[in-house]
């Protein structure tokens, strides 16, 4: 059996760009062009399948792909539709954040989904939600332009993906109920291929290293030793900062890896409490 690892990602769109960035930052170099459905890594024994996002859970479940990157919303819809889908999420990737939500026209006054016609591209998830909450409503499957359906009389409201809310605003719709939050996830079969398992785990660890570094920053600063404890408490997500005595009396340097975002407000607080020569550096990878 081949030891080559296959990773399935969406072939175009924002999710493709984010997936490609994750792969390249993890040291997996590849290029894609045109309508090619297969790209080979130039530096690792890895194939990249470039496919439709709703095909990814099936490819991973069947073992055609060892790993896949897909939105949680797509995975859950596929699982609710097809029992053959057994792929499981193993790592949240932190990009393509959105939510599946119900929205209605701005001039609509109803607050309940009861007896309403709901247009959606996620009929299985909507039906599951309605059943769980004992709501009697009609679900209408629409493959595209879901937001237009209330205005052409097909539906009373919609259930669709919402990220910034700009599409809802453009179509005079307002969100009034959320079904689920979603983001990109790394999925795998229930059991990893035994021959490839070690290499697959190493790839997953690389992904984790890139993700852990996404919002992390390395901070270096100088401060009077008497204020060191207070300064350490102000550093967001810092785990046991390093304190180094300086040549100048009563001065120390503090180095810290901050695993939470470092905003301007944080830097200003550090300065107000005596910190100087504050240096904030990006972090590319963190391996635990």
C-alpha positions in Angstrom: 0.0 0.0 0.0 1.3 3.5 -0.9 2.6 5.7 2.0 1.5 8.8 0.1 -0.8 11.0 2.1 -3.8 12.6 0.3 -5.4 15.8 1.6 -8.8 17.1 0.1 -9.5 20.8 0.0 -12.0 23.0 -1.7 -10.9 23.8 -5.3 -11.7 27.5 -5.3 -13.0 30.4 -3.2 -12.0 31.8 0.2 -11.8 28.4 1.8 -9.3 27.3 -0.8 -7.1 30.4 -0.2 -7.1 29.8 3.6 -6.5 26.1 3.2 -3.6 26.7 0.8 -2.1 29.2 3.3 -2.3 26.7 6.1 -0.6 24.0 4.0 2.2 26.2 2.8 2.8 27.6 6.2 3.1 24.0 7.4 5.9 23.4 4.9 3.8 21.6 2.2 4.6 23.3 -1.1 2.3 22.8 -4.1 0.9 24.8 -7.0 -2.5 24.5 -8.6 -3.7 25.8 -12.0 -6.8 25.8 -14.2 -9.3 23.0 -13.6 -6.8 20.4 -12.4 -8.2 18.3 -9.6 -4.9 17.0 -8.4 -1.8 18.8 -7.2 1.4 17.1 -6.0 3.6 18.6 -3.3 7.0 19.4 -4.6 8.8 18.7 -1.3 6.7 16.0 0.5 5.0 12.7 -0.4 1.6 14.4 -0.4 -1.2 14.7 -3.0 -3.7 17.5 -2.8 -7.2 16.8 -4.1 -9.0 20.0 -5.3 -12.7 19.2 -5.2 -16.1 20.6 -4.3 -16.5 21.2 -0.6 -19.6 18.9 -0.3 -17.5 16.1 -1.7 -14.9 16.3 0.9 -16.7 14.4 3.8 -17.5 11.5 1.5 -13.9 11.3 0.1 -12.5 11.2 3.7 -15.1 8.8 4.9 -14.3 6.3 2.1 -10.6 6.6 2.7 -9.9 8.2 -0.7 -8.4 11.2 1.2 -6.5 10.8 4.5 -7.4 14.3 5.7 -9.8 17.0 4.5 -10.5 20.7 5.2 -14.1 21.6 5.1 -16.6 23.9 6.9 -18.4 22.4 9.9 -21.7 23.4 8.3 -21.0 21.2 5.3 -19.8 18.3 7.4 -22.8 18.4 9.6 -25.2 18.7 6.7 -23.6 15.7 5.0 -23.8 13.7 8.2 -27.4 14.5 8.7 -28.2 13.5 5.1 -26.1 10.4 4.6 -25.3 7.7 7.1 -22.3 6.7 5.1 -20.5 9.9 6.2 -18.3 8.9 9.1 -15.5 11.5 8.8 -14.9 13.2 12.1 -13.5 16.7 13.0 -10.1 16.4 14.7 -8.9 20.0 14.7 -10.6 23.4 14.5 -8.7 25.6 12.1 -9.8 29.1 13.1 -10.7 30.4 9.7 -13.9 30.7 7.6 -15.8 31.6 10.7 -19.6 32.1 10.2 -22.9 30.8 11.5 -26.0 29.2 10.0 -28.9 31.4 10.9 -32.5 32.2 10.2 -33.3 35.5 8.6 -36.5 37.3 7.7 -37.5 40.4 5.8 -37.0 43.7 7.7 -40.8 44.4 7.6 -41.8 41.0 9.0 -43.0 40.9 12.6 -43.1 37.2 13.2 -40.8 35.8 15.9 -41.5 32.1 15.6 -40.7 29.6 12.8 -44.0 27.8 13.4 -46.0 27.2 10.2 -43.4 29.2 8.2 -41.9 28.3 4.8 -38.1 28.2 5.2 -35.8 28.3 2.2 -32.3 26.9 2.7 -29.3 25.1 1.2 -29.1 23.1 4.4 -32.4 21.2 4.6 -31.2 18.3 6.7 -29.8 20.6 9.4 -32.9 22.8 9.4 -35.2 19.7 9.7 -33.1 18.4 12.5 -33.4 21.7 14.3 -37.1 21.9 13.8 -37.6 18.3 15.0 -35.5 18.9 18.1 -37.5 22.0 19.0 -40.9 20.5 18.1 -41.6 23.2 15.4 -44.0 22.5 12.5 -42.7 24.3 9.4 -42.1 23.7 5.7 -38.5 23.3 4.5 -37.8 24.3 0.9 -34.4 23.3 -0.5 -32.7 26.0 -2.6 -29.3 25.5 -4.1 -28.5 29.2 -4.7 -29.8 32.8 -4.2 -31.5 31.8 -1.0 -31.8 35.4 0.1 -34.2 36.2 -2.8 -36.8 33.7 -1.9 -38.9 35.8 0.5 -39.3 38.5 -2.1 -40.5 36.3 -4.9 -43.0 34.6 -2.6 -41.3 31.2 -2.3 -40.6 31.4 1.4 -41.4 33.4 4.5 -37.8 33.3 5.7 -34.4 31.7 5.0 -31.7 29.8 6.8 -28.3 30.5 5.4 -24.7 31.2 6.3 -24.0 34.6 7.8 -20.5 36.0 8.3 -20.4 39.8 8.2 -24.1 40.2 7.6 -23.5 42.3 4.5 -25.5 40.0 2.2 -28.5 40.1 4.6 -28.3 43.9 4.7 -28.1 44.1 0.9 -31.3 42.1 0.6 -33.2 43.8 3.4 -33.1 40.8 5.6 -32.5 40.6 9.4 -31.2 37.6 11.4 -33.5 36.5 14.2 -32.4 33.1 15.2 -29.1 31.1 15.1 -28.9 27.4 14.3 -25.1 26.8 14.6 -21.7 28.4 14.6 -19.2 27.1 12.0 -15.6 27.3 11.0 -13.2 25.3 8.9 -12.2 22.0 10.5 -9.7 19.3 9.7 -11.4 16.0 9.3 -10.1 12.4 9.1 -11.6 8.9 8.8 -12.7 7.2 12.1 -9.4 5.2 12.0 -6.2 6.5 10.5 -4.5 4.4 7.9 -2.0 2.4 9.9 0.8 2.6 7.3 0.5 6.3 7.1 -0.5 7.1 10.7 2.9 8.4 11.9 3.2 10.8 9.0 -0.4 11.9 9.3 0.0 12.7 12.9 3.2 14.7 12.1 1.2 16.8 9.6 -1.6 17.4 12.1 1.1 18.6 14.6 2.4 21.0 12.0 -1.1 22.4 11.5 -1.5 22.8 15.2 1.8 24.7 15.3 0.6 27.2 12.7 -2.8 27.6 14.3 -1.4 28.1 17.8 0.8 30.9 16.4 -2.0 32.7 14.6 -2.9 35.2 17.4 0.3 34.8 19.4 3.0 37.5 19.8 6.4 37.5 21.4 6.9 40.5 23.6 10.2 41.9 24.9 10.3 45.0 27.2 12.4 46.6 30.0 11.0 47.7 33.4 12.0 48.4 37.0 12.3 45.1 38.9 9.8 46.4 41.5 7.1 46.5 38.7 8.0 43.2 37.1 5.2 41.2 38.8 2.5 43.8 37.8 3.8 43.9 34.2 3.7 40.1 34.0 0.1 40.1 35.1 -0.8 42.5 32.2 0.7 40.2 29.5 -2.3 38.4 27.8 -2.1 34.6 27.8 1.6 34.6 28.9 2.8 31.4 30.5 5.7 32.1 33.0 7.5 35.0 31.3 11.3 35.1 31.4 12.8 37.8 33.6 16.5 38.8 32.9 18.5 41.2 35.1 20.0 44.1 33.1 23.3 45.9 33.6 21.5 48.9 34.9 20.6 48.7 38.6 17.1 47.6 39.4 16.2 47.1 35.8 15.0 43.8 34.2 14.1 42.6 30.7 10.9 40.6 30.4 10.4 38.2 27.5 7.0 36.5 27.1 5.1 34.4 24.6 1.5 35.8 24.6 -1.0 33.2 23.2 -3.7 35.8 23.0 -4.0 38.9 20.8 -1.9 41.9 21.8 -3.9 45.1 21.2 -2.7 48.7 21.4 -4.6 49.0 24.6 -2.4 46.4 26.2 0.8 48.1 25.0 -0.5 51.4 26.4 -1.2 49.8 29.8 2.3 48.3 29.9 3.8 51.7 29.2 1.7 53.4 31.8 3.0 50.9 34.4 6.6 51.6 33.7 7.5 49.4 30.7 9.9 50.8 28.1 11.5 49.6 24.9 8.5 47.5 24.2 9.0 45.2 21.2 6.1 43.0 19.8 7.1 40.3 17.3 5.0 37.9 15.2 5.2 34.2 15.8 5.2 31.8 12.9 4.9 28.5 14.6 4.4 27.1 18.1 5.0 23.4 18.8 3.9 22.1 22.2 
